[in-house]
Structures are given as C-alpha cells and as structure tokens.
Amino acid sequence: MSTPSKNLKPKYSINLDPPKPGTEYLKYGFDRIEELMKQADPKTKYFPRTILLEDLDFGISDFINSENMKLIIEGKTVPSFYLENDRWGEFSKTWKFTDKDNNVPTPYITIRRIEKGPGTRLGVLYRIPQPKKFIYFQVPILDNNEIIYLHFKIPEPVNVDLTYEANLFTKYRVDVNQYDEIILKTFASRQAYTFVKGLPFPITLEGMTEANTMENIDGDRFYMSKYTFKLYGQIQNEDEFEIVRTTRKTLINTTLM
C-alpha cells in the first residue's frame, strides 16, 4: 500500500525506571523535568502530540485498511493506496503491483482528499479566539525548598472537516457488491472512528455511487464504485504550546518591634 509521505523522526530513548507516583518527583527542578520530557516517549508527555493535516490523511488511510474495512478476494487483500490525480501517471509506472505490461491490475482501491473546510465536530459557532492559550495541566515542583507549579498551556485545537473519496476498480460486479456490504455494515451505527496519535476522530459515510462501467485503451471493461467519507478532525502544533512557572509568594515580616 502506498500512503502519503511521512517525515521520519528519530526515536527517543525511554526511561524504564521513572520516579514512582507520590511526592518523590517534587525534588526535581524545572531544568531536570524539561530534560526528562525530552528523553521520554512522546506518548507519555504531558502535552498532546502534534496533529497536522498529513496525520489526518494517514488516519483515513489506516481506517480504510483496517481489519473491518478490508476487502478480501480469493484469500488476498485488495491493495489500496492514497493518491492524487496529478500523480497517477508516476504511480502507475512505479507501483509494485503492476503486471508484466506495467499496468495496474484490478481489483484495487484508490483514496484521495477532495474537500476541506472549517470543522463542525463541536458545532459551527466560533467559540475561542485564536491564539489564546489555556491551562491544560499543572505539575508541582520543588523550587528553593518551596512548591511551585508549572502551568502547561495550549491553544484551543482547530477543528477541520476533511472529505475523502475511495474508488474501487474491479472487473467483477460481485466484488462491488461485497465491498458495498462491508461499507454498509461498518456505518450501520451512523459513524465509525479512526485513531490519530491516540485520539479518536469520527468518520461518516457521505455517499455511495452505483458502480459505472469503464473501458481502458486496450478495450478492457471494468467497474468503478465510488464511496465518500467525511473525517471530523482537529489540528494542533506542539510548537505553540507553552510552559509557565508560577511565582513564589513574597513573605512579609509583620513582627512588631
């Protein structure tokens, strides 16, 4: 399966013996906590992880290739790949599933994003002024023998609706019927979910187009069935997050002389 390009990031070394829960961690100062966070597994950090449009594209690709959505014909899973129209010529020549004539054999599934817009997952009203930040979490630390707090602040995530189109290409009507049944069963509960970096995002079925017959330049006829999905996601960037230290209280001597 071909998917959107992804920038590979170096893996962090994970501390297998972290401080035990309780007040033991209070002895660590701000600099030490920051160092530990840099060395920690990103999934265990206090902050949410960065989610970009590219990550949501991976989310819909993972969903279509999930166990419940797989189309299996004669014991083989029908391959699928994320593809833009202007790159079809390049992929049809380099894709590993080509035949001896360098043609992409059926059946296969293509996925592409066809529309994007402001998110409606939490309503359509404008709720939060950007880029105002809000306290997401508070962590107590010991600073000069006094407990202060680190305020972890993040802006409100930006909701976004992304619409995708999946096309099934096959020579046989029975394959279309089988995939239709898989889609209808998956969305019998109105919506399904995909997980992007641990966060669930709903997906709805926006439409199914009856399979149309097409003919390639060699005169071979095949079916193309179209399915439209909408992913209700959000984007956020770790570069916009902020850690603020609280100030220590100033003690005033009120002893009468």
Contacts in CASP RR format, 6 or more apart in sequence:
PFRMAT RR
TARGET T0000
AUTHOR 0000-0000-0000
METHOD contacts of the structure
MODEL  1
MSTPSKNLKPKYSINLDPPKPGTEYLKYGFDRIEELMKQADPKTKYFPRT
ILLEDLDFGISDFINSENMKLIIEGKTVPSFYLENDRWGEFSKTWKFTDK
DNNVPTPYITIRRIEKGPGTRLGVLYRIPQPKKFIYFQVPILDNNEIIYL
HFKIPEPVNVDLTYEANLFTKYRVDVNQYDEIILKTFASRQAYTFVKGLP
FPITLEGMTEANTMENIDGDRFYMSKYTFKLYGQIQNEDEFEIVRTTRKT
LINTTLM
1 61 0 8 1.000
1 65 0 8 1.000
1 79 0 8 1.000
1 80 0 8 1.000
1 81 0 8 1.000
2 81 0 8 1.000
2 82 0 8 1.000
2 83 0 8 1.000
2 91 0 8 1.000
2 95 0 8 1.000
3 58 0 8 1.000
3 61 0 8 1.000
3 81 0 8 1.000
3 82 0 8 1.000
4 54 0 8 1.000
4 57 0 8 1.000
4 58 0 8 1.000
4 61 0 8 1.000
4 82 0 8 1.000
5 54 0 8 1.000
6 54 0 8 1.000
6 58 0 8 1.000
12 38 0 8 1.000
12 39 0 8 1.000
12 40 0 8 1.000
12 41 0 8 1.000
12 42 0 8 1.000
13 39 0 8 1.000
14 39 0 8 1.000
14 40 0 8 1.000
14 41 0 8 1.000
15 36 0 8 1.000
15 39 0 8 1.000
15 40 0 8 1.000
18 36 0 8 1.000
19 25 0 8 1.000
19 28 0 8 1.000
25 141 0 8 1.000
26 140 0 8 1.000
26 141 0 8 1.000
26 142 0 8 1.000
26 147 0 8 1.000
27 142 0 8 1.000
28 36 0 8 1.000
28 141 0 8 1.000
28 142 0 8 1.000
29 141 0 8 1.000
29 142 0 8 1.000
29 143 0 8 1.000
30 141 0 8 1.000
30 143 0 8 1.000
30 150 0 8 1.000
30 245 0 8 1.000
33 139 0 8 1.000
33 141 0 8 1.000
33 150 0 8 1.000
34 243 0 8 1.000
37 45 0 8 1.000
37 46 0 8 1.000
42 49 0 8 1.000
43 49 0 8 1.000
43 198 0 8 1.000
46 136 0 8 1.000
46 137 0 8 1.000
46 139 0 8 1.000
46 152 0 8 1.000
47 136 0 8 1.000
47 152 0 8 1.000
47 154 0 8 1.000
47 238 0 8 1.000
47 241 0 8 1.000
48 136 0 8 1.000
48 154 0 8 1.000
48 157 0 8 1.000
48 199 0 8 1.000
48 236 0 8 1.000
48 238 0 8 1.000
49 197 0 8 1.000
49 198 0 8 1.000
49 238 0 8 1.000
50 197 0 8 1.000
50 236 0 8 1.000
50 237 0 8 1.000
50 238 0 8 1.000
50 239 0 8 1.000
51 157 0 8 1.000
51 196 0 8 1.000
51 197 0 8 1.000
51 199 0 8 1.000
51 234 0 8 1.000
51 235 0 8 1.000
51 236 0 8 1.000
52 235 0 8 1.000
52 237 0 8 1.000
53 116 0 8 1.000
53 160 0 8 1.000
53 162 0 8 1.000
53 235 0 8 1.000
55 196 0 8 1.000
55 197 0 8 1.000
56 160 0 8 1.000
56 162 0 8 1.000
56 196 0 8 1.000
56 201 0 8 1.000
56 231 0 8 1.000
56 233 0 8 1.000
56 235 0 8 1.000
57 82 0 8 1.000
57 113 0 8 1.000
57 162 0 8 1.000
58 196 0 8 1.000
59 194 0 8 1.000
59 195 0 8 1.000
59 196 0 8 1.000
59 201 0 8 1.000
59 231 0 8 1.000
60 111 0 8 1.000
60 113 0 8 1.000
60 162 0 8 1.000
60 164 0 8 1.000
60 194 0 8 1.000
60 203 0 8 1.000
60 229 0 8 1.000
60 231 0 8 1.000
61 80 0 8 1.000
61 82 0 8 1.000
61 111 0 8 1.000
62 194 0 8 1.000
62 195 0 8 1.000
63 69 0 8 1.000
63 192 0 8 1.000
63 194 0 8 1.000
63 203 0 8 1.000
63 229 0 8 1.000
64 80 0 8 1.000
64 109 0 8 1.000
64 111 0 8 1.000
64 166 0 8 1.000
65 80 0 8 1.000
66 194 0 8 1.000
68 182 0 8 1.000
68 185 0 8 1.000
68 186 0 8 1.000
68 192 0 8 1.000
69 182 0 8 1.000
69 183 0 8 1.000
69 186 0 8 1.000
70 77 0 8 1.000
70 78 0 8 1.000
70 182 0 8 1.000
71 77 0 8 1.000
71 78 0 8 1.000
71 107 0 8 1.000
71 109 0 8 1.000
71 168 0 8 1.000
71 175 0 8 1.000
71 178 0 8 1.000
71 179 0 8 1.000
71 182 0 8 1.000
72 78 0 8 1.000
73 107 0 8 1.000
73 175 0 8 1.000
73 178 0 8 1.000
78 107 0 8 1.000
78 108 0 8 1.000
78 109 0 8 1.000
78 168 0 8 1.000
78 175 0 8 1.000
79 97 0 8 1.000
79 108 0 8 1.000
79 109 0 8 1.000
80 108 0 8 1.000
80 109 0 8 1.000
80 110 0 8 1.000
80 111 0 8 1.000
80 166 0 8 1.000
81 91 0 8 1.000
81 95 0 8 1.000
81 108 0 8 1.000
81 109 0 8 1.000
81 110 0 8 1.000
81 111 0 8 1.000
82 110 0 8 1.000
82 111 0 8 1.000
82 112 0 8 1.000
83 91 0 8 1.000
83 110 0 8 1.000
83 111 0 8 1.000
83 112 0 8 1.000
84 112 0 8 1.000
85 112 0 8 1.000
92 98 0 8 1.000
92 102 0 8 1.000
92 103 0 8 1.000
92 104 0 8 1.000
93 102 0 8 1.000
95 104 0 8 1.000
97 104 0 8 1.000
97 105 0 8 1.000
97 108 0 8 1.000
98 104 0 8 1.000
98 105 0 8 1.000
99 105 0 8 1.000
106 169 0 8 1.000
106 170 0 8 1.000
106 171 0 8 1.000
106 222 0 8 1.000
107 168 0 8 1.000
107 169 0 8 1.000
107 170 0 8 1.000
107 171 0 8 1.000
107 172 0 8 1.000
107 175 0 8 1.000
108 168 0 8 1.000
108 169 0 8 1.000
109 166 0 8 1.000
109 167 0 8 1.000
109 168 0 8 1.000
109 169 0 8 1.000
110 166 0 8 1.000
110 167 0 8 1.000
110 169 0 8 1.000
111 164 0 8 1.000
111 165 0 8 1.000
111 166 0 8 1.000
112 164 0 8 1.000
112 165 0 8 1.000
113 162 0 8 1.000
113 163 0 8 1.000
113 164 0 8 1.000
113 165 0 8 1.000
114 163 0 8 1.000
114 164 0 8 1.000
114 165 0 8 1.000
114 228 0 8 1.000
115 162 0 8 1.000
115 163 0 8 1.000
116 160 0 8 1.000
116 161 0 8 1.000
116 162 0 8 1.000
116 163 0 8 1.000
117 160 0 8 1.000
117 161 0 8 1.000
117 162 0 8 1.000
118 124 0 8 1.000
118 159 0 8 1.000
118 160 0 8 1.000
118 161 0 8 1.000
119 159 0 8 1.000
119 160 0 8 1.000
119 161 0 8 1.000
119 232 0 8 1.000
119 233 0 8 1.000
120 159 0 8 1.000
120 161 0 8 1.000
120 232 0 8 1.000
121 159 0 8 1.000
121 161 0 8 1.000
121 201 0 8 1.000
121 202 0 8 1.000
121 232 0 8 1.000
121 233 0 8 1.000
121 234 0 8 1.000
122 159 0 8 1.000
127 156 0 8 1.000
128 155 0 8 1.000
128 156 0 8 1.000
130 155 0 8 1.000
130 156 0 8 1.000
130 158 0 8 1.000
131 155 0 8 1.000
131 240 0 8 1.000
132 155 0 8 1.000
132 156 0 8 1.000
133 153 0 8 1.000
133 154 0 8 1.000
133 155 0 8 1.000
133 240 0 8 1.000
133 242 0 8 1.000
134 153 0 8 1.000
134 154 0 8 1.000
134 155 0 8 1.000
134 156 0 8 1.000
135 151 0 8 1.000
135 152 0 8 1.000
135 153 0 8 1.000
136 152 0 8 1.000
136 153 0 8 1.000
136 154 0 8 1.000
137 152 0 8 1.000
138 149 0 8 1.000
138 150 0 8 1.000
138 151 0 8 1.000
138 152 0 8 1.000
139 149 0 8 1.000
139 150 0 8 1.000
139 152 0 8 1.000
140 147 0 8 1.000
140 148 0 8 1.000
140 149 0 8 1.000
140 150 0 8 1.000
141 147 0 8 1.000
141 148 0 8 1.000
141 149 0 8 1.000
141 150 0 8 1.000
143 245 0 8 1.000
143 248 0 8 1.000
144 248 0 8 1.000
146 248 0 8 1.000
148 245 0 8 1.000
148 246 0 8 1.000
148 247 0 8 1.000
148 248 0 8 1.000
149 245 0 8 1.000
149 246 0 8 1.000
150 243 0 8 1.000
150 244 0 8 1.000
150 245 0 8 1.000
150 246 0 8 1.000
151 243 0 8 1.000
151 244 0 8 1.000
151 245 0 8 1.000
151 246 0 8 1.000
152 241 0 8 1.000
152 242 0 8 1.000
152 243 0 8 1.000
153 241 0 8 1.000
153 242 0 8 1.000
153 243 0 8 1.000
153 244 0 8 1.000
154 236 0 8 1.000
154 240 0 8 1.000
154 241 0 8 1.000
154 242 0 8 1.000
155 236 0 8 1.000
155 240 0 8 1.000
157 234 0 8 1.000
157 235 0 8 1.000
157 236 0 8 1.000
158 234 0 8 1.000
158 235 0 8 1.000
158 236 0 8 1.000
159 232 0 8 1.000
159 233 0 8 1.000
159 234 0 8 1.000
160 233 0 8 1.000
160 234 0 8 1.000
160 235 0 8 1.000
161 230 0 8 1.000
161 231 0 8 1.000
161 232 0 8 1.000
161 233 0 8 1.000
162 230 0 8 1.000
162 231 0 8 1.000
162 233 0 8 1.000
163 206 0 8 1.000
163 228 0 8 1.000
163 229 0 8 1.000
163 230 0 8 1.000
163 231 0 8 1.000
164 228 0 8 1.000
164 229 0 8 1.000
164 230 0 8 1.000
164 231 0 8 1.000
165 226 0 8 1.000
165 227 0 8 1.000
165 228 0 8 1.000
165 229 0 8 1.000
166 226 0 8 1.000
166 227 0 8 1.000
166 228 0 8 1.000
166 229 0 8 1.000
167 224 0 8 1.000
167 225 0 8 1.000
167 226 0 8 1.000
167 227 0 8 1.000
168 175 0 8 1.000
168 176 0 8 1.000
168 179 0 8 1.000
168 211 0 8 1.000
168 223 0 8 1.000
168 224 0 8 1.000
168 225 0 8 1.000
168 227 0 8 1.000
169 222 0 8 1.000
169 223 0 8 1.000
169 224 0 8 1.000
170 176 0 8 1.000
170 222 0 8 1.000
170 223 0 8 1.000
170 225 0 8 1.000
171 220 0 8 1.000
171 221 0 8 1.000
171 222 0 8 1.000
171 223 0 8 1.000
172 223 0 8 1.000
173 211 0 8 1.000
173 223 0 8 1.000
175 223 0 8 1.000
176 211 0 8 1.000
176 223 0 8 1.000
176 225 0 8 1.000
179 225 0 8 1.000
180 208 0 8 1.000
180 225 0 8 1.000
183 205 0 8 1.000
183 208 0 8 1.000
183 227 0 8 1.000
186 192 0 8 1.000
186 205 0 8 1.000
187 204 0 8 1.000
187 205 0 8 1.000
190 204 0 8 1.000
191 202 0 8 1.000
191 203 0 8 1.000
191 204 0 8 1.000
192 202 0 8 1.000
192 203 0 8 1.000
193 200 0 8 1.000
193 201 0 8 1.000
193 202 0 8 1.000
193 203 0 8 1.000
194 200 0 8 1.000
194 201 0 8 1.000
194 203 0 8 1.000
194 231 0 8 1.000
195 201 0 8 1.000
196 233 0 8 1.000
199 234 0 8 1.000
201 231 0 8 1.000
201 232 0 8 1.000
201 233 0 8 1.000
201 234 0 8 1.000
202 231 0 8 1.000
202 232 0 8 1.000
203 229 0 8 1.000
203 230 0 8 1.000
203 231 0 8 1.000
203 232 0 8 1.000
204 229 0 8 1.000
204 230 0 8 1.000
204 232 0 8 1.000
205 227 0 8 1.000
205 228 0 8 1.000
205 229 0 8 1.000
206 228 0 8 1.000
206 229 0 8 1.000
206 230 0 8 1.000
207 227 0 8 1.000
207 228 0 8 1.000
208 225 0 8 1.000
208 226 0 8 1.000
208 227 0 8 1.000
208 228 0 8 1.000
209 225 0 8 1.000
209 226 0 8 1.000
209 227 0 8 1.000
209 228 0 8 1.000
210 225 0 8 1.000
211 223 0 8 1.000
211 224 0 8 1.000
211 225 0 8 1.000
212 223 0 8 1.000
212 224 0 8 1.000
212 225 0 8 1.000
213 221 0 8 1.000
213 222 0 8 1.000
213 223 0 8 1.000
214 221 0 8 1.000
214 222 0 8 1.000
214 223 0 8 1.000
214 224 0 8 1.000
215 221 0 8 1.000
215 222 0 8 1.000
216 222 0 8 1.000
END
